[in-house]
């Protein structure tokens, strides 16, 4: 059986002018999940990883900021620092569970 995860991304669509910055937010209410990955998809091609957040630490690629809190109840915010024509795309946030590296499955 599959659990229905409560993950929200906003806004659904965003219109800005070139050179401005843009922010997209992702929040969830799934306890135990603390990592959010941010992707971009342009022209129906592959997903490009823009960075990720573990807990309250963000690890963005160049040109982006990732701040906030990826834990349940928190909000992770992706900032596109300077919009270009290439910024027009579909942006996805993915919630994943990362086991502590010092635990061994039994």
N, C-alpha and C positions, 0 to 999 in steps of 0.2 A: 504494500500500500504506500501511497505517496502522501506526504504532508503538504498542505497548502501553506506556503510561506507568505507572510505579510510583509512585503517589501514595496516601498513607494518611492517613485522618482518624480521630481517636479522642477521646473514646469514641463508640461507635455510638449509645448513648442515655444520657441524663443526667437524674436526678431530683433536684431541689433544692426548697427552700422559698422563698417570696417574700421579697425583701429580701437574699438571699444573692447572692454572685457565682458565676459559672460559667466554667470554662475549657474550650476545645476546641482540640485541636492538629492541625496538618497538617504532614506531612513528605513528602519525595520524594527520588528518587535520579536525577533527570534532569539531566545536566550541561548547563550553558549556560542553564538556565531559572532565573530569579531573582526572579520576581514572583508573589505569591499574592494572589488576591482573595477576600474573605469575603462571603458572601451569606446572607440569611435569606429563607425562604419560608413564609408562614403562610396557612392556609386554601386551599392549592392555587392561590394567586394569583401575581402576578409576583414575581420575585426582587428583593430590596432590597439594594443594596450597603452593607455595614457598614464598609468600609474596605479597605485593601490594604497590602501590604508589598513593598518593593523592596529586595532585599539584606537589610540589617539595619536598615532604617528603616521604621517603621510609620506609617501615615496613617489613624487611625481616625476614624469619625464620633462625635458626642457620645454618651456613655453606654457606650463600648467602649474597650478597649485592644488594641493589636496589637503584640506584642513577639517577639523571637527572631531567626530567620535564615531567609530564604526561598530561600537557595541550596541546591544539592544537598547532602544530608547534614545539613542543619539542620532546625530545627523552628520553625514560625510558630505562635504561640499567640494565639487570640482570647479576650479576657476580656469577658464581659457583666458590667458593674460591679454592677448592682442588678436582680435579677430581678423582673419584674412578670407579671401574667397574660398580657400581650401577648408575653412572651418565649417562650412555648410555640410552637415552630415547628421546621421543618427547616432546618439550617444547612449550607451548602455552602462548600467551599474550591475554588478554581479556580487551576490552575497555567498561567501564560502566559509566553511569551518576548517580551522587549522588546528590539528592536534599539537599539543606541546611536544617538542622533539625529544624530551627525556621520558616520554611514556611509551611503553612497548605493548602492542596489542597482545592479549592473551588468547 
